[in-house]
């Protein structure tokens, strides 16, 4: 693959990855004091400082962690902020990250929030620092794509035998008195059945067709033998029988049961969808 071909693929992958990333969402303080506007590449947001000697409260119900961003309007020797969760105070040191338009931007502070906590307080005695809280909205998981069921699935049989005609071969599923042939039609698809039987004596082969557990048809073969179709190991094969099935309303389980002591061969074939 050439380099020029790789670039669009990388760009598309990067765009897809970015779209999946959860974006931080700003939280509002319940009791803010003064505010200042900070314009950055991440967006333009108002930052707040508390009233003197007061904390600022945040509603954190349903949030598992908080990102606290801050900046100062003057250089400070040892800036700190206190988070109060369930009356427990934690001191966070603020590290200088960069300067922007005369402001001193600090590294974000991540504050974990225990489950069940609904309120958090921010307390800072330094009057030149402004704060804004953010939380990451978890991306909504995309529902798993609904897997489409196969239009036709063979569920049970007693073996697969190849039937030949004019040099071509088709697989048939056998069924006996001990093992029915069962298959499922999905997605509202209809099918027809082609059935043959192994002839042993003068006994007529008989089988039944069940749809969703209900007997709907009984079929009886004659003793007429096929001269054009053959199956290895079967000396006398009956002529074919085409079985029309009831219309499928969505999903149908079809079962063929041998009523006589014969080996039967069945082949369901899907009809073209309307």
C-alpha positions as CSV (number, residue, x, y, z in Angstrom):
1,X,0.0,0.0,0.0
2,X,1.4,3.4,-1.0
3,X,1.9,6.2,1.5
4,X,-0.7,8.4,-0.2
5,X,-3.2,5.6,0.2
6,X,-2.4,5.2,3.9
7,X,-3.0,8.9,4.8
8,X,-6.8,8.9,4.1
9,X,-7.2,5.7,6.1
10,X,-5.3,7.1,9.1
11,X,-7.4,10.3,8.9
12,X,-10.7,8.4,8.8
13,X,-9.6,6.2,11.8
14,X,-8.6,9.3,13.7
15,X,-11.9,11.0,13.0
16,X,-13.8,7.8,14.1
17,X,-11.7,7.6,17.3
18,X,-12.3,11.3,18.1
19,X,-16.0,10.8,17.6
20,X,-16.0,8.1,20.2
21,X,-14.1,10.2,22.8
22,X,-16.3,11.5,25.6
23,X,-16.2,15.3,25.8
24,X,-15.9,17.1,29.2
25,X,-18.9,19.1,30.3
26,X,-18.8,22.1,32.5
27,X,-20.5,22.1,35.9
28,X,-22.0,25.1,37.5
29,X,-21.3,26.1,41.1
30,X,-24.4,26.5,43.2
31,X,-23.1,29.6,45.0
32,X,-20.3,31.2,42.9
33,X,-18.7,34.6,43.7
34,X,-16.9,36.7,41.1
35,X,-16.2,35.4,37.6
36,X,-13.6,35.8,34.9
37,X,-13.7,34.6,31.3
38,X,-10.9,32.4,30.1
39,X,-10.5,31.8,26.4
40,X,-8.5,28.7,25.4
41,X,-8.4,26.2,22.5
42,X,-10.6,23.9,24.7
43,X,-13.3,26.6,24.7
44,X,-14.4,29.8,26.4
45,X,-15.6,29.4,29.9
46,X,-16.3,31.6,32.9
47,X,-14.2,30.7,35.9
48,X,-15.3,31.5,39.5
49,X,-13.9,32.3,42.9
50,X,-15.8,32.0,46.1
51,X,-17.0,34.6,48.4
52,X,-14.4,35.4,51.1
53,X,-13.9,32.5,53.5
54,X,-16.7,30.6,51.8
55,X,-16.7,27.3,49.8
56,X,-18.4,26.8,46.5
57,X,-20.8,23.8,46.2
58,X,-21.3,21.5,43.3
59,X,-24.0,19.0,42.6
60,X,-22.2,15.8,41.7
61,X,-25.0,13.2,41.8
62,X,-24.2,10.4,39.4
63,X,-20.7,11.6,38.8
64,X,-17.7,9.4,39.6
65,X,-14.9,11.9,39.2
66,X,-14.4,15.6,38.7
67,X,-11.9,17.6,36.8
68,X,-11.1,20.9,38.5
69,X,-9.4,23.5,36.3
70,X,-8.1,26.7,37.6
71,X,-5.9,29.8,36.9
72,X,-4.6,32.7,38.9
73,X,-4.4,36.4,38.0
74,X,-1.0,36.7,39.6
75,X,2.0,34.5,40.4
76,X,1.7,32.5,43.7
77,X,4.3,30.7,45.7
78,X,2.3,27.7,46.8
79,X,-1.2,27.6,45.4
80,X,-3.6,25.1,46.9
81,X,-7.3,24.2,46.8
82,X,-9.3,22.1,49.2
83,X,-12.0,19.6,48.1
84,X,-14.6,18.6,50.7
85,X,-16.4,15.3,50.1
86,X,-18.7,13.9,52.8
87,X,-17.1,16.4,55.3
88,X,-13.6,15.1,54.5
89,X,-11.1,17.7,53.4
90,X,-8.4,16.9,50.9
91,X,-5.7,19.5,50.0
92,X,-4.6,19.6,46.4
93,X,-1.4,21.4,45.3
94,X,-1.7,23.4,42.1
95,X,1.1,23.1,39.6
96,X,1.7,25.8,37.0
97,X,1.0,24.6,33.5
98,X,1.4,27.6,31.3
99,X,0.7,31.3,31.0
100,X,-1.9,32.9,28.8
101,X,-2.8,36.5,28.4
102,X,-1.5,37.4,31.8
103,X,-3.1,34.5,33.5
104,X,-1.3,31.6,35.3
105,X,-3.0,28.3,34.2
106,X,-2.6,25.4,36.5
107,X,-2.7,21.6,35.8
108,X,-6.1,20.1,36.2
109,X,-6.9,18.3,39.5
110,X,-8.9,15.1,39.3
111,X,-11.1,14.5,42.3
112,X,-12.7,11.0,42.7
113,X,-16.3,11.0,44.0
114,X,-17.4,8.0,46.1
115,X,-20.7,6.3,45.0
116,X,-23.8,7.9,46.5
117,X,-22.2,11.4,47.1
118,X,-24.4,14.2,45.8
119,X,-22.5,17.3,46.8
120,X,-18.9,18.4,46.7
121,X,-17.4,21.7,48.0
122,X,-14.4,23.6,46.8
123,X,-12.6,25.8,49.2
124,X,-9.7,28.2,48.4
125,X,-8.4,30.9,50.7
126,X,-6.3,32.5,47.9
127,X,-8.5,35.3,46.4
128,X,-6.6,35.4,43.1
129,X,-7.5,31.9,41.9
130,X,-10.6,31.1,39.8
131,X,-12.0,27.7,39.3
132,X,-14.3,25.7,36.9
133,X,-15.3,22.1,37.4
134,X,-15.8,19.7,34.5
135,X,-17.0,16.1,34.3
136,X,-16.7,13.6,31.5
137,X,-20.1,12.5,30.1
138,X,-19.7,8.8,29.4
139,X,-20.5,8.0,25.8
140,X,-23.7,6.1,25.3
141,X,-22.9,2.6,24.3
142,X,-24.1,1.8,20.9
143,X,-26.6,-1.0,20.8
144,X,-25.0,-4.2,19.4
145,X,-26.1,-4.7,15.8
146,X,-28.9,-7.1,15.6
147,X,-27.7,-10.3,14.1
148,X,-29.9,-11.4,11.3
149,X,-30.8,-15.1,11.5
150,X,-30.1,-17.3,8.5
151,X,-33.1,-17.6,6.2
152,X,-32.7,-21.4,6.4
153,X,-31.0,-23.5,9.0
154,X,-30.9,-27.3,9.2
155,X,-31.3,-28.4,12.8
156,X,-31.4,-32.2,12.8
157,X,-31.1,-35.1,10.3
158,X,-29.7,-38.6,10.1
159,X,-27.0,-37.9,7.5
160,X,-26.2,-36.1,4.2
161,X,-26.2,-38.0,1.0
162,X,-25.3,-36.7,-2.5
163,X,-27.9,-37.2,-5.2
164,X,-26.6,-37.0,-8.8
165,X,-28.3,-36.2,-12.0
166,X,-26.7,-35.6,-15.4
167,X,-23.3,-35.2,-13.8
168,X,-24.4,-32.6,-11.2
169,X,-24.8,-33.3,-7.5
170,X,-27.0,-32.0,-4.8
171,X,-26.9,-32.7,-1.0
172,X,-30.0,-34.2,0.5
173,X,-30.6,-34.7,4.3
174,X,-31.9,-38.1,5.2
175,X,-34.5,-38.9,7.9
176,X,-35.7,-42.2,9.3
177,X,-38.4,-43.4,11.8
178,X,-35.7,-42.8,14.5
179,X,-34.4,-39.4,13.4
180,X,-36.6,-36.8,11.8
181,X,-35.4,-34.0,9.5
182,X,-35.9,-30.7,11.1
183,X,-35.1,-27.2,9.8
184,X,-36.0,-23.6,10.6
185,X,-37.2,-20.9,8.2
186,X,-36.5,-17.4,9.4
187,X,-37.1,-13.8,8.3
188,X,-40.5,-14.6,6.8
189,X,-38.9,-16.7,4.0
190,X,-40.8,-19.5,2.3
191,X,-39.5,-22.8,0.9
192,X,-40.5,-25.9,-0.9
193,X,-39.3,-29.4,-0.2
194,X,-38.0,-32.1,-2.6
195,X,-38.3,-35.6,-1.1
196,X,-37.4,-39.1,-2.3
197,X,-37.5,-42.4,-0.6
198,X,-35.5,-45.6,-0.7
199,X,-37.7,-48.5,-2.0
200,X,-37.1,-51.8,-0.3
201,X,-40.2,-54.0,-1.0
202,X,-43.9,-53.5,-1.9
203,X,-44.4,-51.3,1.2
204,X,-45.4,-47.7,0.3
205,X,-43.2,-45.0,1.9
206,X,-45.1,-42.5,4.1
207,X,-43.9,-39.4,5.8
208,X,-45.5,-36.5,7.7
209,X,-44.9,-32.8,7.7
210,X,-45.1,-30.8,10.9
211,X,-45.0,-27.0,11.2
212,X,-44.2,-25.6,14.6
213,X,-45.2,-28.9,16.2
214,X,-48.5,-29.3,14.3
215,X,-49.2,-32.0,11.8
216,X,-50.1,-30.3,8.5
217,X,-49.5,-32.9,5.8
218,X,-49.1,-36.6,5.2
219,X,-47.6,-37.9,2.0
220,X,-47.4,-41.3,0.4
221,X,-45.1,-42.4,-2.4
222,X,-45.8,-44.9,-5.1
223,X,-43.5,-47.7,-6.0
224,X,-42.4,-46.0,-9.1
225,X,-38.6,-45.9,-9.4
226,X,-36.4,-43.1,-10.7
227,X,-34.2,-43.8,-13.7
228,X,-32.5,-40.4,-13.9
229,X,-31.4,-39.8,-10.3
230,X,-29.1,-41.9,-8.2
231,X,-27.6,-42.0,-4.7
232,X,-24.5,-44.1,-3.9
233,X,-25.6,-47.1,-1.7
234,X,-29.3,-46.9,-2.7
235,X,-30.3,-49.4,-5.3
236,X,-33.9,-48.4,-5.8
237,X,-34.8,-44.7,-5.5
238,X,-38.3,-43.4,-5.7
239,X,-39.3,-40.6,-8.1
240,X,-39.2,-37.1,-6.6
241,X,-42.0,-35.4,-4.7
242,X,-42.4,-31.6,-4.4
243,X,-44.0,-30.5,-1.2
244,X,-45.5,-27.1,-0.8
245,X,-45.2,-25.7,2.7
246,X,-47.6,-23.3,4.4
247,X,-46.8,-19.6,4.2
248,X,-44.2,-18.6,6.7
249,X,-45.4,-15.6,8.9
250,X,-41.9,-15.0,10.4
251,X,-40.4,-18.1,11.8
252,X,-41.4,-21.7,11.2
253,X,-39.9,-24.9,12.4
254,X,-40.5,-27.7,9.9
255,X,-40.1,-31.3,10.8
256,X,-40.4,-34.3,8.5
257,X,-41.1,-37.6,10.2
258,X,-41.0,-41.1,8.6
259,X,-44.1,-43.0,9.3
260,X,-43.1,-46.1,7.4
261,X,-39.8,-48.1,7.9
262,X,-38.0,-46.3,5.0
263,X,-35.0,-44.1,4.5
264,X,-36.2,-40.7,3.1
265,X,-34.1,-37.9,1.5
266,X,-35.2,-34.3,1.8
267,X,-34.0,-31.1,0.4
268,X,-35.5,-27.7,1.4
269,X,-35.1,-25.0,-1.2
270,X,-35.8,-21.3,-0.4
271,X,-38.2,-19.5,-2.7
272,X,-37.3,-16.0,-4.0
273,X,-38.2,-13.3,-1.6
274,X,-41.1,-11.1,-2.6
